[in-house]
Every structure is written in structure tokens, then in C-alpha cells.
Amino acid sequence: MKLNNKRTILVGLAFLSICAFWQMHDNVIPLILTKTFHMNETYSGVIMAADNILALFLLPFFGSLSDRTSTKLGKRMPFILFGTGCAVILMNLLPLLDNSYAAEPSPLKLASFVIVLALLLIAMGTYRSPAVALMPDVTPKPLRSRANAIINLMGAVGGVFYLAFAAVLYPNSKVKALEEAGKHVDYQPLFLIVSAVMFLAVGILFLTIRERKLTEENQALEAQHPEWNLAVDDGSGNETLPKPVKRSLAFLLASIALWFIGYNGVTTWFSTYVDVVMGQGLGGASQCLLIATVGAVVSYIPIGALAAKIGRKRTIQIGIVLLAACFAMGYVLTTMYTTITPVMFVVFALVGFAWAAINVNSLPMVVEMCKGSDIGKFTGYYYTASMAAQVVTPVLAGTLMRQIDYRVLFPYAALFVALSFVTMLFVRHGDVKAAAKKGLEAFEDMED
């Protein structure tokens, strides 16, 4: 058994488009809310948390709905095409409203911006779980960590596209000159570029991947290996998870929530944080995040191979320790210096490696515990945990920064990441090594 790298890369195009969008959303929308609409950190944090509030309901619902969908295009593709099409249209309305409000403020324009943003977030929510569930649909369980490494690599490439364009189009010198002259920063070119990336990525996916055929082939393969299934017959013909597996799933979901509270707190507020604490603009923040993303890009494939050798759980724990240490170092560097230093680039590169170690293995551990027909539902569980965390963290971190000090951001992030190490100690299932003990030793040395 061997992973089909080309096919996995093509499947990852959906995640590339999603990550390009969210990287821009998390970086640019807080700046628009605080600088154009002059909202304080708490109110803007509430709006930044809105996507995660919606996701709590939308992602499990559409993930489960896609499990029960059957069309000629497959289960996931209709959701991917519809959601992307709506998002591409709606996202380009935001900078138009932003520019119009900057030229002539009015409550109607503010309300219109919030409404369009809400519709955009709904559009993204309709296809995120189906898009992520597509990988395990077409990939056998023993290969999913390595496949997820490629999927995350594709997502990181999407983030690199955005960050590179942002760094080139909006360098610190240009942004500062505009602000000192009292002029508004126009983000329309950035939105147009990201929407084009999304359109092209999903278009290529649609033209190259025959979802229904590939899913049927994978289901036939997994039927030949009942030992891959952790669910058991409850005596009435229905499959259910044993209590120890459910316990592992609960602690794993708690871990996911904790590390997302820490990590998303930084990604949501970092562009605003460096502006206030260090006097750096969007370009400076984008450089650091670009380094972190590049660090993740070069780490994903080695991390997938590492997990196959030492196990998913141990790889995640290594990532947790390193990420908490990097956030602690981030506090020191951003409070001691007023400019971005080379040491900061090294730290953010390590942040990328640490997040890769965590992210590559967490989703495969979740879907390892389900039967094939529930992949969308369990993907929804994964996103419920991560989005619940991201509902809390923009508001909580933003409020703490406002009430205490902006410098609280990195200690806050380090604390919650460290707590996830404790909960991971109680996760006993979903590890590739656990599967190997059931007779899958042959899969540990699979080639890419």
C-alpha cells in the first residue's frame, strides 16, 4: 500500500483555498474593524469570534449532511463548489464597503459590512468540513497522517500566497506613509488576488478529482481490513465506540480546544499586537507569519514521516512543548525590541514546525476512531472543538489585552498550549502505533 501523492496534492487544493482566505481574514479584518470603523478590541474581538460561533453549528451540520449526500459529483464536491462560489463573490464586497466608509462614514455602511461579512462566514462554513473530509474519504486509515501532512502543506502554501502578496503590496513604509498622510489603506487588490487563488484552486480540484469513484475504491479496501475499525457492534446491528475510545476522543477534543485557544489568540491579534507594542504595521506582522508558515511548509512531510515512526501522540506532544516555549520567547522578544529581529524570525520558524507537528496528526487521530460512513461527522467534532476555542479566544484575549496590557498575549497563549499537554496524556487511541499493534506493522515503513 502506497500513498498517491499526486492525488493527495490535488485533494489538498480545497484546503489551500480555505487557508488562503482565513489567513487574510485573521490578518486584515481586525485592522479594518479597529482602524476604519474605530471599534475597540472587545467589540472587534466579538466580530472576529462570529465565524467561530457560526462554525460551532455549521461545520458539524454540513459535515454530517455531506455524509448523507449522494450525487453524481460525490458527497463533498457539491458543497465545495457552492461554498467557494458564494465566498468569492461576497469577499470582494468587503473592501468596497471599507473604502466607502473611510471616504464617507455612515451607520448603514457599517451595518452592510457586518451583514456581508456574516454571509461570507456562512458561505465558508458550508464547505469547510466537507472539504477536509474529502482526504480521509479517499485515503486508507494507515496512510492518513502522511496524507494529512500533504493536505496541511497545501494549506500552508495557500497561507504563503496571501502573506507574500500582503508583504509586497503593503510594506511598513507604504502603510506608515499613508497613515501619516491621513489616507486610507485600500485592501481591494489583496481581496481580488485571494479570491482568484480560491477560484483557480477549486476549479482544478473539480476538473481532476473523481470523488465518487475514489471513495468507492477506498471503502472497498477498508472493508477488507475490519481491524482498522475501532467501532464495535452494540448487539443490535449498529456500530458504536467502546467507552475507552470515547474517553480518548473526549480528551483529544479537549486538547484540540486548548492548543487552538493559545495559537488562534496569537494569529488573530498579532497584526494589531505588533502595531501597538512594537510600532510595526501589517508588513512587519506578515513577515513574521510568513516565516512561521514557511517553517510549517518545510516541516509537514518530515512530520508525517516522524509520526509514522514514533507515533502521532508523541509527535503532537513534542510540538506542544516547542510551541509553548516559542510563545514564551515571543513575549521576551516583542517586549525587549521595537523592531523585528532575526532571532524573531527563528522563533517563528520554530512556531511553524511545532504547529505542523500538532496539526498534521490531530485530525487523523480523530477520524481514526470512526467508521468510514461517519468521516464528515467526526470531522465536524474536530472543528467543533477547534471553533469553540476560537469563539472564546478572540474575545478573551482582546479583553485581557485591553484591560491589563497588550503584552499579556504571548503568556496567555503559552499557558493554554501547555495545558493541552496535560490532556494529551490521557489520550490512548487513534495513534498510528496503536494500529501497528493490531497487525499493521507493514504499514509503518510505507513510502510516499
HELIX and SHEET records of a PDB file:
HELIX    1   1 ASN A    5  VAL A   11  1                                   7    
HELIX    2   2 LEU A   13  LEU A   31  1                                  19    
HELIX    3   3 ILE A   32  THR A   36  3                                   5    
HELIX    4   4 GLU A   41  ASP A   67  1                                  27    
HELIX    5   5 MET A   77  MET A   91  1                                  15    
HELIX    6   6 LEU A   93  ALA A  103  1                                  11    
HELIX    7   7 PRO A  107  VAL A  138  1                                  32    
HELIX    8   8 LYS A  141  LEU A  143  5                                   3    
HELIX    9   9 ARG A  144  LEU A  169  1                                  26    
HELIX   10  10 ASN A  172  GLU A  180  1                                   9    
HELIX   11  11 GLN A  188  THR A  208  1                                  21    
HELIX   12  12 GLU A  211  ALA A  223  1                                  13    
HELIX   13  13 PRO A  226  TRP A  228  5                                   3    
HELIX   14  14 LYS A  243  VAL A  277  1                                  35    
HELIX   15  15 LEU A  282  ILE A  310  1                                  29    
HELIX   16  16 ARG A  312  MET A  336  1                                  25    
HELIX   17  17 PRO A  342  VAL A  367  1                                  26    
HELIX   18  18 GLY A  372  ASP A  374  5                                   3    
HELIX   19  19 ILE A  375  GLN A  403  1                                  29    
HELIX   20  20 TYR A  406  VAL A  408  5                                   3    
HELIX   21  21 LEU A  409  MET A  424  1                                  16    
HELIX   22  22 VAL A  432  ALA A  435  1                                   4    
HELIX   23  23 ALA A  436  LEU A  440  3                                   5    
HELIX   24  24 GLU A  441  PHE A  443  5                                   3    
SHEET    1   A 2 VAL A 232  ASP A 233  0                                        
SHEET    2   A 2 GLU A 239  THR A 240 -1                                        
END                                                                             
